[in-house]
Amino acid sequence: MKKIAFSIAFLLIATAGLAQYKYRDSNRIGIFGGLNQFTLNTNNFETKPEMGWNAGLSMRGNFYNDWDMVYAMQFSENNFSVATNSLLLFNEDVNYKLASAQVSLQLSYKIVENHLSIEFGPLVQINGKLKVESGKENNIITGTTLLAKDIVDISKFNFYPTVGITAGVKHVRLNVSYQYGVNNMLGNLNNKNLGVNFKGNPGIANANLILYL
């Protein structure tokens, strides 16, 4: 996953740099960071959304009339928790971390030039394996016979339609967006012969502060 992510990042930086060189008056490179809240929507077990972080690069350029095109590469740590029973039969939530990289291409409608716009478009996410909270790998997931460590090998790719709004000034803006994964994030587990038909769709709310160079 790291090799793929670094390759995509290199291509994004190279493309952004070339575009910035050719169209200095219309394109801007942005560096951003922020927070996310990750929700795993599934009926297989009880989950709770948790907070994570984002960091990445974007390029905003004129597309047509009042429309911009926004390319972005985002690295994230997503978190959510699952209800489990410990070996001592105590109820406790187990935290799962998901490292991911996203590449997006969005259309942006400029409501107020350099101050307010709305964005929508697709993105692709590359996932790593889930990382279970240390010391709780053998907890039993509530309502199942599965251990917490049994569900870590999730699907590696996901497709998200995304909608958001960006507001601020010319060089500093806040972007708030929501992404919903249309692919079955737990689909890979259906090949593990665990005796469960897994289905889960992620939803991610993001708030990123963008600094345009």
Secondary structure, DSSP 8 states (H G I E B T S, - for coil): -HHHHHHHHHHHHHHHHHHHHH-TTTEEEEEEEEEEEEEEEESSS-EEEEEEEEEEEEEEEEEETTEEEEEEEEEEEEEEEEEEE-TTS-EEEEEEEEEEEEEEEEEEEEEETTTEEEEEEEEEEEE---EE-TT-TT-EETTSS-BGGGG----SEEEEEEEEEEEE-SSEEEEEEEEE--S-TTGGGGGS--S----EEEEEEEEEEEEE-
